[in-house]
């Protein structure tokens, strides 16, 4: 009896000694696989197996722990059977990755026919780099390394050509972007048939000098109350993305005014004039969120932008705002909206910060839709943060900078017609050579000099620093001469101004556009953009611009140092409105 008990205890002890050794081998391999590391090779030295994984030292395991090794390179895996009968599948470097593609969904939202979702099942944790090959080689090729790193993914593919057999590479990488292998798919798209779609023509393109990216064109449709039709043209003049929102039940009447603005999250926000709201959509055109402005007491006008704190800064009309005579006021309020709870955290009333009495009666020449009126005395059309303060442009009053508390700090505007309480807020002009301008005609806006002019009907201020801004100077009734009258000198400019708040001066640093004359003149709309990699500027007059293919707009990339035109594209539309804004940016946001 005692002998049998001793034999039983010995037997149990020996089994406990064997099992942990086997489990240790399996656990060591599992730990590497759980990190998403690929097995590259297995070799053997004597009675030891050597497992070579990527990005780590070889793992040496006793031969006796492993009963069988079954390699399956076609599916990027190796199955190990251990001596205790358990198994483990290791992701392993294989032959090709064709098998990872489960299905391809072209236009998954129904609103973006040049986009697709490719569902893949990767061998292990890792990312996918998408390469959409250009029609004409490298210049049109679009690449993006997606962020998601789980085995099963829906990979977004943007930048497809219409009516084309698109060649798309899907490259499997590790979590740090190191390439492991790739497969190629073909995505065939149909021709596009769109009524009243803009046409465009490349005038000049120098890809080796240009700011990288594509051109998002915020086309409002046939009118500002039509459905917006944003689209993207690459630097070869090829259409690569668009949203056909008329088929969207949520956005089929979206009148986005200024167009789409990319957020820090990689989505787009836009203001809707038709249904007073702010909307957030994704790259496929799916509505993600919306905020009802009408319930808050406002309607939308022109611009919404994302503040540094994530709130939205919005140009609005306050429905309860009236003049002393009871007439409604329009386009003279701004709000800060917290998108998390949908509440207004700040409201600014321009009537408390600028001169409502600075008003010109209709001249009988300027069309009514462009004429100032007591109701539309300011016509605020943009809002930006400038350090801790707010910067805004007004068609009829100029450029204003004010604190978040609503105190006006300075105004860039011709001094004429401003009443006494505002004279101390007006900045005094300095020309490009650094000389102070003392001519009353220039100060009041009745004349200009080669080194200085005021902004007339400005749009799209761009903050370069706490002292410098870019702005689109539309040239609205420049020097008080109606654009539609005789003797008008019509041109639009991009201009950089440098502000010295202590000295109360504004210097014109440089400008471009006067030399282009009426060929770049846009009385309204339009925009400018600073391009950070090249330090070039995108100059985009967008309405009524005469081109070789009709009336519309121009997209001009210029080098401010040399005034060289790097890229130029003409856009023509049936109604003569080419766009509200054009934005050069990567096709894929960083967050996808």
Residue pairs with C-beta under 8 A, 6 or more apart in sequence:
18 84
19 84
21 62
21 65
22 65
22 82
22 83
22 84
22 86
23 84
25 61
25 62
25 65
25 66
25 82
26 65
26 80
26 82
26 86
26 88
28 59
28 61
29 51
29 59
29 61
29 80
29 88
29 90
30 88
32 39
32 51
32 53
32 56
32 59
33 39
33 88
33 90
33 91
33 124
35 125
36 91
36 124
36 125
36 126
36 149
36 174
36 175
37 53
37 54
37 55
37 56
37 91
37 124
37 174
38 53
38 54
38 76
38 91
38 92
38 93
38 123
38 124
38 174
38 180
39 51
39 52
39 53
39 78
39 90
39 91
39 92
39 93
40 52
40 53
40 54
40 92
40 93
41 52
41 93
42 49
42 50
42 51
42 52
42 69
42 78
43 49
43 50
43 52
44 50
44 63
47 62
47 63
47 64
48 60
48 61
48 62
48 63
49 60
49 61
49 62
49 63
49 66
49 69
50 58
50 59
50 60
51 58
51 59
51 60
51 61
52 58
53 59
54 93
54 174
54 178
54 180
55 174
55 178
64 83
65 82
65 83
66 80
66 81
66 82
66 83
67 81
67 82
67 83
67 85
68 80
68 81
69 78
69 79
69 80
70 78
70 79
70 80
70 81
71 78
71 92
72 78
72 79
72 92
72 94
73 92
73 93
73 94
73 95
74 94
74 95
74 96
74 99
75 94
75 99
75 123
76 91
76 92
76 93
76 94
76 97
76 123
76 181
77 89
77 90
77 91
77 92
77 94
77 123
78 89
78 90
78 92
79 87
79 88
79 89
79 90
80 87
80 88
80 89
80 90
81 87
82 88
91 123
91 124
92 123
93 180
93 181
94 123
94 181
96 181
96 183
97 170
97 172
97 181
97 182
97 183
98 183
100 120
100 121
100 122
100 123
100 170
100 172
100 183
101 118
101 119
101 120
101 170
101 183
101 185
102 119
102 120
102 121
103 118
103 119
104 116
104 117
104 118
104 119
104 185
104 187
105 116
105 117
105 118
105 119
106 113
106 115
106 116
106 187
106 189
107 113
107 114
107 115
107 116
108 115
108 116
108 117
108 284
109 115
109 248
109 284
109 285
109 286
110 247
110 248
111 243
111 244
111 245
111 247
111 248
111 251
111 284
111 285
111 286
112 241
112 242
112 243
112 244
112 283
112 284
112 285
113 162
113 189
113 190
113 192
113 242
113 244
114 158
114 159
114 160
114 161
114 162
114 189
114 239
114 240
114 241
114 242
115 156
115 157
115 158
115 160
115 241
115 283
115 284
116 156
116 157
116 160
116 187
117 154
117 155
117 156
117 157
118 154
118 155
118 157
118 168
118 170
118 185
119 152
119 153
119 154
119 155
120 128
120 152
120 153
120 155
120 170
121 151
121 152
122 128
122 151
122 152
122 153
122 172
123 151
123 172
124 151
125 149
125 150
125 151
125 175
126 149
126 151
126 172
126 173
126 174
126 175
126 180
127 145
127 146
127 147
127 148
127 149
127 172
127 173
127 174
127 175
127 177
128 145
128 146
128 148
128 153
128 155
128 170
128 171
128 172
128 173
129 143
129 144
129 145
129 146
129 169
129 170
129 171
129 173
129 177
129 179
130 142
130 143
130 144
130 145
130 146
130 155
130 156
130 157
130 168
130 169
130 170
130 171
130 588
131 141
131 142
131 143
131 168
131 169
131 170
131 171
132 141
132 142
132 143
132 157
132 158
132 159
132 160
132 166
132 167
132 168
133 140
133 141
133 166
133 167
133 168
133 169
134 140
134 141
134 142
134 236
135 161
135 164
135 236
135 238
136 236
139 207
139 235
139 236
140 234
140 236
140 238
142 158
142 159
142 214
142 234
142 240
142 587
142 588
144 158
144 586
144 587
144 588
144 592
145 173
145 177
146 153
146 155
146 156
146 592
147 591
147 592
149 175
155 170
156 283
156 284
156 588
156 592
157 168
157 187
158 240
158 241
158 283
158 587
158 588
159 214
159 234
159 240
159 241
159 587
160 166
160 187
160 189
160 240
161 189
161 238
161 239
161 240
162 189
162 190
162 191
162 192
162 239
163 189
163 190
163 191
163 192
164 188
164 189
165 186
165 187
165 188
166 186
166 187
166 188
166 189
167 184
167 186
168 184
168 185
168 186
168 187
169 182
169 183
169 184
170 182
170 183
170 184
170 185
171 179
171 180
171 181
171 182
172 179
172 180
172 181
172 182
173 179
173 180
174 180
192 239
192 242
194 229
194 244
196 221
196 222
196 573
196 574
197 229
198 217
198 219
198 231
198 552
198 571
198 572
198 573
198 578
199 549
199 550
199 571
199 572
199 573
200 233
200 237
200 549
200 569
200 570
200 571
200 572
201 237
201 547
201 548
201 549
201 569
201 570
202 236
202 237
202 568
202 569
203 568
203 569
203 570
204 565
204 566
204 567
204 568
205 235
205 236
205 237
205 567
205 568
206 566
206 567
207 235
209 534
209 559
209 566
210 235
210 534
210 536
210 557
210 566
210 567
211 531
211 533
211 534
211 536
211 538
211 557
211 584
212 533
212 586
213 235
213 584
213 585
213 586
213 587
214 232
214 233
214 234
214 235
214 240
214 241
214 584
214 585
214 586
214 587
215 232
215 233
215 234
215 235
215 555
215 569
215 582
215 583
215 584
216 230
216 231
216 232
216 259
216 260
216 582
216 583
216 584
216 585
217 230
217 231
217 232
217 233
217 555
217 571
217 578
217 579
217 582
218 228
218 230
218 256
218 258
218 259
218 260
218 579
218 580
218 581
218 582
218 583
219 228
219 229
219 230
219 231
219 573
219 577
219 578
219 579
219 580
220 226
220 228
220 229
220 255
220 256
220 257
220 259
220 577
220 579
220 580
221 227
221 228
221 229
221 255
222 573
222 574
222 575
223 575
223 577
224 255
224 257
224 273
225 255
225 273
225 274
226 255
227 245
227 246
227 251
227 252
227 253
227 254
227 255
228 245
228 254
228 255
228 256
228 257
228 259
228 270
229 242
229 243
229 244
229 245
230 242
230 243
230 256
230 259
230 260
231 239
231 241
231 242
231 243
232 239
232 240
232 241
232 242
232 587
233 239
233 240
233 569
234 240
235 567
237 569
240 587
241 283
241 587
243 281
243 285
244 285
245 251
245 252
245 254
245 285
246 252
248 254
248 285
248 287
250 287
250 290
251 279
251 281
251 285
251 287
253 272
253 274
253 275
254 270
254 272
254 274
254 279
255 272
255 273
255 274
256 270
256 271
256 272
256 580
257 270
257 271
257 273
257 300
257 301
257 302
257 303
257 580
258 270
258 271
258 302
258 303
258 304
258 382
258 580
258 581
259 270
259 579
259 580
259 581
259 583
260 268
260 269
260 270
260 281
261 268
261 269
261 270
261 304
261 305
261 306
262 268
262 583
262 585
262 589
263 269
263 280
263 306
264 306
264 310
264 591
265 589
265 591
266 283
266 589
266 590
266 591
266 592
267 280
267 281
267 282
267 283
267 288
267 589
268 280
268 281
268 282
268 283
269 278
269 279
269 280
269 304
269 306
269 312
270 278
270 279
270 281
270 304
271 277
271 278
271 279
271 300
271 301
271 302
271 303
271 304
271 314
271 315
272 278
272 279
272 300
273 299
273 300
273 301
275 294
276 292
276 293
276 294
276 298
276 299
276 300
277 290
277 291
277 292
277 293
277 294
277 300
278 290
278 291
278 293
278 300
278 304
278 312
278 314
278 337
278 339
279 287
279 289
279 290
279 291
280 287
280 288
280 289
280 290
280 339
281 287
281 288
282 288
283 588
283 589
283 592
289 339
291 312
291 337
291 339
291 342
292 342
293 299
293 300
293 314
293 316
294 319
296 335
296 337
296 342
296 344
297 318
297 319
297 320
298 314
298 316
298 317
298 318
298 319
298 333
298 335
299 316
299 317
299 319
300 314
300 315
300 316
301 315
301 316
301 317
301 330
301 331
301 380
301 381
302 315
302 331
302 380
302 381
302 382
303 313
303 314
303 315
303 381
303 382
303 383
304 312
304 313
304 314
304 315
305 312
305 313
305 383
305 384
306 312
306 313
307 313
307 336
307 385
308 385
310 339
310 340
311 336
311 337
311 338
311 339
311 345
312 336
312 337
312 339
313 334
313 335
313 336
313 383
313 384
313 385
313 390
314 334
314 335
314 336
314 337
314 383
315 331
315 333
315 334
315 380
315 381
315 382
315 383
315 392
316 333
316 334
316 335
317 328
317 329
317 330
317 331
317 332
317 333
318 329
318 333
318 347
318 349
319 328
321 328
321 329
321 332
321 333
321 349
321 351
322 328
322 329
323 329
323 374
323 375
327 374
327 375
328 375
329 351
329 375
329 377
330 375
330 376
331 376
331 378
331 379
331 380
331 381
332 349
332 350
332 351
332 377
332 378
332 379
332 380
333 347
333 348
333 349
333 350
333 380
334 347
334 348
334 350
334 380
334 383
334 390
334 392
335 344
335 346
335 347
335 348
336 344
336 345
336 346
336 347
337 343
337 344
337 345
338 344
338 345
346 404
348 390
348 402
348 406
349 406
350 378
350 380
350 392
350 394
350 397
350 400
351 378
352 406
353 400
353 402
353 406
353 407
353 408
354 378
354 394
354 397
354 400
354 408
354 411
354 422
355 397
355 417
355 418
355 419
355 421
355 422
356 377
356 378
357 419
358 377
358 396
358 397
358 417
358 418
358 419
359 372
359 374
359 377
359 396
359 417
360 372
360 396
360 417
360 480
362 368
362 371
362 372
362 373
363 371
363 482
363 485
365 482
365 484
365 485
366 477
366 482
366 483
366 484
367 484
370 476
370 523
370 524
372 379
372 395
372 396
376 396
377 396
377 397
378 394
378 395
378 396
378 397
379 394
379 395
379 396
380 392
380 393
380 394
381 393
381 394
381 395
381 459
382 392
382 393
382 459
382 460
382 461
383 390
383 391
383 392
384 390
384 391
384 392
384 461
384 462
384 463
385 391
385 463
386 401
386 463
386 466
386 469
387 466
388 403
388 404
389 401
389 402
389 403
389 404
389 409
390 401
390 402
390 403
390 404
391 399
391 400
391 401
391 461
391 463
391 469
392 399
392 400
392 402
392 461
393 399
393 400
393 455
393 458
393 459
393 460
393 461
393 471
394 400
394 458
395 457
395 458
395 474
395 476
395 524
396 457
397 411
397 413
398 411
398 412
398 413
398 414
398 454
398 455
398 458
399 411
399 412
399 413
399 455
399 458
399 461
399 469
399 471
399 497
400 408
400 410
400 411
400 412
401 408
401 409
401 410
401 411
401 499
402 408
402 409
403 409
408 422
408 425
409 425
409 501
410 425
410 426
410 427
410 499
410 501
410 504
411 418
411 422
411 425
411 426
411 427
412 427
412 454
412 455
412 497
412 499
412 506
413 426
413 454
413 455
414 443
414 444
414 445
414 454
415 423
415 426
415 443
415 444
415 445
416 444
416 445
416 446
416 480
418 426
424 504
426 504
427 499
427 504
427 505
427 506
428 436
428 437
428 443
428 504
428 505
428 506
429 436
429 437
429 442
429 443
429 452
429 454
429 505
429 506
429 507
429 508
430 436
430 437
430 452
430 505
430 506
430 507
430 508
431 437
431 449
431 450
431 451
431 452
431 507
431 508
432 451
432 452
432 507
432 508
432 509
432 510
433 451
434 507
435 451
436 505
437 443
437 449
437 452
439 447
439 449
441 447
442 448
442 449
442 452
445 454
445 456
445 479
445 480
446 479
446 480
447 479
448 454
448 478
448 479
451 508
452 508
453 473
453 478
453 493
453 495
453 508
453 511
454 473
455 471
455 473
455 474
455 495
455 497
456 473
456 474
456 475
456 476
456 477
456 478
456 479
457 473
457 474
457 475
457 476
457 477
457 523
457 524
458 471
458 472
458 473
458 474
459 471
459 472
459 474
459 524
459 525
459 526
459 527
460 471
460 472
460 526
460 527
460 528
460 529
460 581
461 469
461 470
461 471
462 469
462 470
462 471
462 528
462 529
462 530
463 469
464 470
464 496
464 530
467 498
467 499
467 500
468 496
468 497
468 498
468 499
468 509
469 496
469 497
469 499
470 494
470 495
470 496
470 528
470 530
470 537
471 494
471 495
471 497
471 528
472 492
472 493
472 494
472 526
472 527
472 528
472 539
472 540
472 541
473 492
473 493
473 494
473 495
473 511
473 513
474 492
474 522
474 523
474 524
474 526
474 541
475 483
475 490
475 491
475 492
475 493
475 521
475 523
476 483
476 523
476 524
477 483
477 488
478 488
478 489
478 490
478 491
479 489
481 487
481 488
481 489
482 488
483 490
483 523
490 517
490 518
490 521
490 523
491 513
491 514
491 516
491 517
491 518
491 520
491 521
492 513
492 520
492 521
492 522
492 526
492 541
493 511
493 512
493 513
493 514
494 511
494 512
494 513
494 528
494 537
494 539
494 558
495 508
495 510
495 511
496 508
496 509
496 510
496 511
496 560
497 506
497 507
497 508
497 509
498 506
498 507
498 509
499 505
499 506
500 506
500 507
510 560
512 537
512 539
512 558
512 560
512 563
513 520
513 539
513 541
515 563
518 546
519 545
519 546
519 554
520 539
520 541
520 545
520 554
520 556
521 541
521 544
521 545
522 541
522 542
522 543
522 544
522 545
522 553
523 543
523 544
524 543
525 542
525 543
525 577
525 579
525 580
526 540
526 541
526 542
526 543
526 553
526 580
526 581
527 538
527 540
527 542
527 580
527 581
527 582
528 537
528 538
528 539
528 540
529 537
529 538
529 540
529 582
529 583
529 584
530 537
531 537
531 538
531 557
531 584
534 559
534 566
535 560
536 557
536 558
536 559
536 560
536 566
537 557
537 558
537 560
538 555
538 556
538 557
538 582
538 583
538 584
539 554
539 556
539 557
539 558
540 553
540 554
540 555
540 556
540 579
540 581
540 582
541 553
541 554
542 552
542 553
542 577
542 578
542 579
542 580
542 581
542 582
543 552
543 553
543 576
543 577
543 578
544 551
544 552
544 576
544 577
545 551
545 552
545 553
545 554
545 578
547 553
547 554
547 570
547 571
547 572
548 570
549 570
549 572
550 572
550 573
550 576
551 572
551 573
551 576
552 570
552 571
552 572
552 573
552 576
552 577
552 578
552 579
553 570
553 571
553 577
553 578
553 579
553 582
554 568
554 569
554 570
554 571
554 578
555 567
555 568
555 569
555 571
555 582
556 565
556 567
556 568
557 565
557 566
557 567
557 568
557 584
558 564
558 565
558 566
559 566
571 578
571 579
572 578
